[in-house]
């Protein structure tokens, strides 16, 4: 199947609505409505396994160090031990990094897996693993970029199985793609072989300010609500005066109306905006791109979106957790404080709103960092062990599952392959090994290939 990445990434309003929100898009996949309903029915029995209505996946692009977050090693030898100290949390005996004080106070509401692992130190492979739970299709060379031959991300699966609701896509990815200055977008971030109709809505415009309507869904500059409504009424009168329209024109008109509805004050798309949020709430999350994106994610799941992926973005995409040099300074000054604030605010906010039990929050990156500090005061890529975090959605808080050895180099007990971590996310959402999705040819695929960590529930 040809690579459709460029088309999938297009954020033109009409193109997105045509490919993603129109019910007629099923026919372009070779699926009838009955076909899709049968796929959802086949997955339905597994829904009894989880209680999460939605998932927010916080993705720390670059790969955060386990030693400077949730798996401190204060007794490690020189050359391995980091510069930071552990602090106590709300759970006796559980410690986290001193630069995560807000998360320390929320520890009774989340569980840490300290023994997550996979067999690669490569960004692209790690991204694909942590977004899909599956290995990417073989490549002839280089890191895996986006390709339709790959298995779908969790968001693509959720979008096919649950469908879109309230005029919103079932899966959203914001504020940016997962990539860096060298690779625009690693594989595993779209619906893969399921086809573009099930891709998450992905926002890739780095100029977008979370808390406003996405680019392409705003009126032209200088066109206010009243002027937009006047234009719409004039267009309606002109079109009604025509005796007949072609099927293509009728389809265009339908998509146009959907686009106009998005701009309406009562549209579910207003979940992207902060019009009704207090300054105190925004301050609690942090007035930066990651904090604002986490607040948008909370609003989207409340509006009915099934899965929201929030990749790390604070200043711009090169300032991420890939800390090969000046690791401790960058973690202390740039990365940990806003991550601590936004992640803890999301947990606290959902708890106060009575939604944490039905909303799973998952925290991960592509891998961890090397046990040994390099000559540039950095840590390099390390897939053999890293930490992941789960909160809400049926997960019992206050737990630490698994452990790493004394230098955080390898699992010491209860190893959890990344496919099992993703299977745990699926389990929370109600999907298991018998859950099927179908590709455009109608062929079924079983996408949950790991084993959930049942002791977390």
N, C-alpha and C positions, 0 to 999 in steps of 0.2 A: 504494500500500500504506500503511495507517495507521501513524503513528509509534508504535513500541512501546518507546520509551526507558524509560519508567517501569517497565514490566514487566521489561525486560532488566536494569535496575539492581537489581531486588529481590534481596536476599541471604537471603531466607528459605530455610532448609535444604531443605525438601521441594520448594519451587518450583524451586530451582536444579537439584536432582537430576532432577526430572520433565522439565524442559525441556532440560537439558544432557547428562545422563549416561545416560538411558534409551535403549536401542536402539530402543524403539517411537517415539521422537521423529521418526524418519525419515518415518513415515507422515504426520505433521502437516505436513511440507513437500511432500507430493506425490511423495516419492521412495521407490522400492523399494530394497531392499538391493542388488539388481543394478545399479540406476541409479548408486548411490554408488560401487560397486566399479568400474564402467566409467569414471567420472570419474577415480578414482585411477589406473586403468590407463592412461588417456590421458596423465596427467602423468608416469607412471613413466619413459618414455624420457629425459625431461629431468633425472632424478635423477642421471645420470652426470656432470652438469656441476659438481656441488659435493660437498664432503665433510663439511659441517656437519650434525650430527644435531640441533642445536638452536641457537637464537639468543636472546641477551639484549639487549634494546633499552633503552639508558639514555637517557631523554628528559628534557632539561633545560628544563623548563617556563619559558616567558617569552622564551626566545631568548638564548643566551649570546653575549657579545661575542667575535668572532674575534680582535680586537686584544689582548685580555687573557687569551687562552687559548693557541691553537695557531698564531697568525699575527701575531706581534709586529711592530710597525712603529717601531723605535726612532729611525729617521731622519726620521720624518714631521714636518712643520712644527708649530709651536705652535698649539693649537686642535684638532689631530688626534691628536697623540701622546698616549698614555696616561701614567699615573703610574708604571707598573711597568716593570721591566727584563726582558730575556730572559736565560735561563740555558742553558748547554749541556746536552745530553742524552747518552744512551748511544750515540747515532748521531752521528758527526762531521759538523759543518755544520748540524745540525738543532737549532733552539732552541725553547723554549716559555717560558711566563710563569714568573717567579721564584716565584710562589705555587703552582706545580705541581711541586715537587721530587720527589715520589714517582713521578709519571708520567714525569718526565724520566729517571728510572732505568729505566723500562720501555719507552722509545721504540723499542728494537730489536724489540719484540714487537707494535707496532701501526703502522698507516699513517694519515696525515692527508691528507684531501682539502681543500685550501685554496681551491677554486674552485666549491664547491656554490652553487647559486642557484635562485631562482624569481622570479616577477614580482609578488609581493604583499608588502606591509608589514603585513598584517592577521593577527592571531593565529589566528583561526578557519581561514582559508585555509591558513596555514602549518602548523598542526597537521594538518589533513587531508592535505596534501601529504606531510608527513614520516611519517605513519602508514600511508598507502596507496600513495603514488607516483602518485596520480591526483587530478585536480581534483574538488572536490565538485560535486554537482548544483546547478543554478542556484537561487538564493533570491530571493524578491521583495524582501526587506529584511534588514538586519542581518547579523551574522556567522553562519556556518553552525554551528548546533547539531546534536546527534545526530538523524539521520533515516534511515529505512529506504530512502529513494530513493538514498542515496549508495553508492558502491563500498565493498567491504569493506576493513578493515584487514588487514595482513599476518597478524596473529594469527587472524582469521576464516578466511582462506584456508588457513592451515596446519591449522586445526582441521577444516575440511571434507576436505582432501586426506589428512591423516594419521590422523584419528580420535583418540579418547581412548585412553589406555593406563594400565594398572595402577590403574584406577579414578579417575585424575586427568584433568582436562580437558587437551586438547592445547595450550591457550593460556591464560595467566594474566596479569592486569594488576594490579599492586600497587605501593605501598600506597594510592594514591588515584587518582582520575580526573584527567585533564589539563584544568585549568580555572583560574580565579582568583576573586577576590572579586566580580567582576562577571558572570562567565559560568561556570555550574556545570560544564558539560561541552561542550567544542567537538566538532564533528563529526569523524568518521574513527576513532572509538575502538571501534566494534563491527563486527559482520559485515555491516552495511548491508543491501543487497538480498538477501543470502544467507539472512537470517532469524535470529531469536534463538537457534535451536538451535546455531548456530556462533559465537555471541558468545564472546569470551574471558571467563573467570571474572574479574569485576572487583570488587575490594575498594574500597569507597567510604567506609567508616566511619573517620573520621580519629582515632577513639579506639583503633583497633586497634594493637597493638604487634607489629610484625613479629618473628617468632621464636616466636609462639604460634599455636594453631589460629585460623583466621579467625572473625570474628563469625558466629553462626548455626550453627557447627559444634562448639560446646562444650556440655557438659552444663549444665543449670541450676545456678545458684549453690548450693553446699551439697550437690550430688550428686556423689559421688566415683565412681571406677571400679567398686568393689564394689557400691555401691547401684545404679548404672546397670545392671550385669550382672544383679542380682537382679530389677530391674524388667523387664528384657528376658525373663528366664526365665518370670516370672509371666505376661507378655503372651503368650508363646508357648504356654503351657499353656491359657490361656483361648481363644486362637484355634484351637488344635487340637481343642478340645472341640466346636466348631461343625461341624454336618454339611456345610453348603454356604456359600459366600461368593459375592457377586456379582463380575462382572469388575472393576467399579470398585474394590471393596474389595480384590481381589487385587492390582491395580495399586498401590493405596496401600500395601499391605503390602510390596510389592517396594521401593518408594521408601523406606519406613520402614527396611527392613533395610539398604539402602545407606547411609542416614544413620547408623544404628547402627554399621555397619562402619567408617565414617570415624573414630568415636571409639575404635576398637580399637587396642591397642598396636602391632599389626603392620601397621596401615593405611599405605598409601603417603602418605596425607595428613599423616603425621608428618614429612614433608619440610618442612612449614611451621614446625616447631618446632626449637629449638636444644638439645634434651635431651642430644645427644651431641656438641655443639660445645664446644671448650675456651674458657676466658675469653680466652686469648691470640688465638685466631682472631677472636672478636668485637671485641676491642680493635684488631686490625689493620684490620678493615673500618670501625670507628667505631661507638660505641654511640649512634647516632641513627637516625632513621627511614630515611634514605637508605642509610646503611651497613648497617643490619640488613636492609633490603629487598634489597640486592645479595647478601647472604649467603643469604637465602631463595631468591633467583633461582638461585644456584649449586646449591643443594640440589634445587630443583625440576627443573632440566634433568638432573641426575643421576638423578632418579626417573622420567624419561621425558617430561617436558613439552617440547613442541617449540618454543614461543616464550614468553618472559617479558618483559613490558614493565615497566620500573621508572621511572615519572615522578619528577622531583625532588620531594622533600619532606624538609625538615630540621626546622623548627619547626612551621610551619603553612603553608597553601597560598598565603598572600599574600607570603611571603618567597621569591621566586623570582628568575629571571634577567631579569625585565622591569625593568631598572634605569634608569628615566628620570631619577632624581635620586640623588645621593650614590653614584654608580655605583662608584667606586673603593673607597670605604670598605666598602660592602656586599659587593663582590666579595672584598676582602681579609679581612674579619672574619667573614663568614657563609657565603659561597657556595663559594669556591675550596678552602679547606682540607678540608672534609668530602668534597667531590666528588673531589679529588685522592686522598684516602686510600681511599675506597671503590672507585673505578674502578681504581686501581693494585692494590689488594688482590685484586680480582676477577681481573685478568689474572694476577697472581702465583700466586694460589691454584689457578686452573685449570691453569696451567703445571705447578706442583708435583704436581698430582693426575693429570697426563698427559691432560688433557681439553681443552686450548686448541685443538688442531688440529681437534677435532670440535665445538667450540662457538664460534660467531661472537658477538663483542661489537660492537654498533654504538652510537655516541654521536652524538646530534644534538639539535636544538631546532627551534622553528618557523622561525627565521631568525637573522640576526646583528644587529649594532647599527651605528648610523650612524658614518661616518668622523669626523664632526665632533662634538666634545663640546658639549653644550648649556649653557645658562646656569645650569642646576641641577647642574652637574658630573655630568651623566648622558649616556647614549647612547640614542637612540631606535630604533624598529623599522627593520630593514634586510634586505630579501630579495634584493637584487641580488648579494650574495656573502656566504658564511659558511663556517665550517669544520665538517667532520664527521670522524669517526674510526671505523676498522674494525680489529678484532684477531681473530686466530684463524680457524677455519673455512676454511682454505685461503688466507687473505690473507698475503702476505709482509710481515713487519714491517720497520720501519726505513725506510719510504718516505714521501716527501711528493709527492703528485700534484697538479698544477695550482698556480696561484699567483694572487694578487690584485695589483692595482696598488699604487703606493707609499703610498696612504692606506687600503688595504683597502676600497675602494669598489666595485670591479667585477673580474671575472675578467680576468687578464692573459694567461693561456694555459690550454689544456685545460679549458674550462668543463664542469662536470658538473651538468646539471639534476637536481633532486631526484628525478625519476622514474628517472634513471639510477642514482642512489644506492640507491634502493629496489630497482631491478632487480639491482644488485650483491648486495644481501642475498638476494633470491630465488635468484640464481645460486649463492651459497654453499650454500643449502639444497637446491639441485638442481632448481630450477624456472626455466623460460624462457618465451619468447614463445608457445610452443605449449601451455603449461599452461592447462587450462580448469577453471573451477568452474561449478556450476549453481545457478540461483535456484529458488525454490519451485515455479515453473511448469515446471521442467525445461529452461529455456533456458540454453545454455552461454554463458560469458563468458570472454574472455581478459583477465587482470588484470595481466600483466607487460607494460607498454607502453614501458619504457625499454630502454636498452642498457647492459649491465654494463661496468664499467671493467676490462677484461681485463688491463691491464698491472699490476694490483695482485696478480695471482695468480702 
